[in-house]
């Protein structure tokens, strides 16, 4: 699926009131060559080490600090994390997002 079609599907589903945990665009983008290039660049910039704990891991995942720039991430929007630290960073991002919503009320 192209990224354009994925965005179109997301838009149509939003019009119909369908809510998904992850969007079609996210799923298509994460499997795209553009994401693969950004992912590899983030891991290389981190020196093949987890940016949280510093361990040199064979397998690193790239964490989105936020999704505001999804598809157009800058290097500072991403961080390379090991399999232990990535779930913690995801939980912290979700907690911060919830806290911001409560604070705005």
matplotlib code that plots the C-alpha trace (Angstrom):
import matplotlib.pyplot as plt

x = [0.0, 1.4, 1.6, -0.9, -3.5, -2.8, -3.5, -6.6, -7.9, -7.2, -9.1, -12.1, -12.1, -12.0, -15.1, -16.9, -15.9, -13.7, -10.8, -7.8, -4.9, -2.4, -3.2, -2.8, -0.3, 1.8, 1.8, 2.7, 5.4, 7.1, 7.6, 8.8, 12.3, 12.1, 11.7, 14.4, 16.8, 15.9, 16.0, 19.5, 20.7, 19.4, 21.2, 24.4, 24.3, 23.9, 27.1, 25.1, 24.4, 21.2, 20.8, 19.3, 21.5, 24.5, 24.6, 26.0, 23.2, 23.0, 19.3, 18.3, 14.9, 14.2, 11.8, 9.7, 9.9, 6.6, 4.4, 4.0, 6.5, 5.7, 7.0, 9.2, 11.2, 14.3, 17.2, 16.3, 12.8, 14.2, 16.4, 18.0, 17.0, 17.6, 14.8, 14.7, 14.6, 12.2, 9.0, 10.0, 10.3, 7.0, 5.3, 6.9, 5.7, 2.1, 2.2, 3.4, 0.7, -2.0, -0.6, -0.7, -4.3, -5.3, -3.3, -5.0, -8.5]
y = [0.0, 3.4, 6.1, 8.2, 5.4, 4.8, 8.4, 8.4, 5.3, 6.9, 10.0, 8.0, 5.9, 9.1, 10.4, 7.2, 7.3, 4.3, 4.5, 2.2, 2.0, 2.4, 4.1, 2.6, 5.4, 4.3, 0.7, 1.5, 4.0, 1.7, -0.8, 1.8, 2.4, 6.0, 4.7, 2.1, 4.9, 7.0, 4.1, 3.1, 6.7, 7.0, 3.7, 4.8, 8.3, 6.5, 4.5, 1.3, 1.8, 2.3, 6.0, 5.4, 2.8, 2.9, -0.9, -2.0, -4.3, -6.4, -5.4, -1.8, -0.3, 3.3, 5.1, 8.1, 10.7, 12.0, 11.5, 15.1, 14.7, 11.1, 10.6, 13.7, 13.0, 15.0, 13.2, 14.7, 13.2, 9.7, 7.7, 4.3, 2.1, -1.5, -4.0, -3.3, 0.5, 0.9, -0.2, 2.2, 5.1, 4.2, 4.2, 7.6, 9.1, 7.9, 9.1, 12.6, 12.8, 11.9, 14.4, 17.2, 16.4, 16.6, 19.7, 21.5, 21.0]
z = [0.0, -0.9, 1.8, -0.1, -0.1, 3.6, 4.5, 2.4, 4.2, 7.5, 6.5, 5.3, 8.5, 10.6, 8.6, 9.4, 13.1, 13.0, 15.5, 15.4, 17.7, 14.8, 11.5, 8.0, 7.4, 10.4, 9.3, 5.7, 6.7, 9.2, 6.3, 3.8, 2.5, 3.9, 7.4, 7.0, 6.0, 9.0, 11.3, 10.2, 10.4, 14.0, 15.0, 13.3, 15.0, 18.4, 17.7, 17.7, 21.4, 23.4, 24.0, 27.4, 29.1, 26.8, 26.1, 22.8, 21.6, 18.5, 18.2, 18.6, 18.0, 17.1, 19.3, 18.2, 20.9, 19.5, 16.4, 15.4, 12.6, 11.6, 8.0, 8.3, 11.4, 12.2, 13.9, 17.2, 17.0, 17.2, 19.6, 19.3, 22.3, 23.4, 23.8, 27.6, 27.3, 24.4, 26.3, 29.2, 26.7, 25.2, 28.6, 29.5, 26.2, 26.8, 30.4, 29.3, 26.7, 29.2, 31.7, 29.1, 28.2, 31.9, 32.5, 29.6, 31.0]

ax = plt.figure().add_subplot(projection="3d")
ax.plot(x, y, z, "-o")
ax.set_aspect("equal")
plt.show()
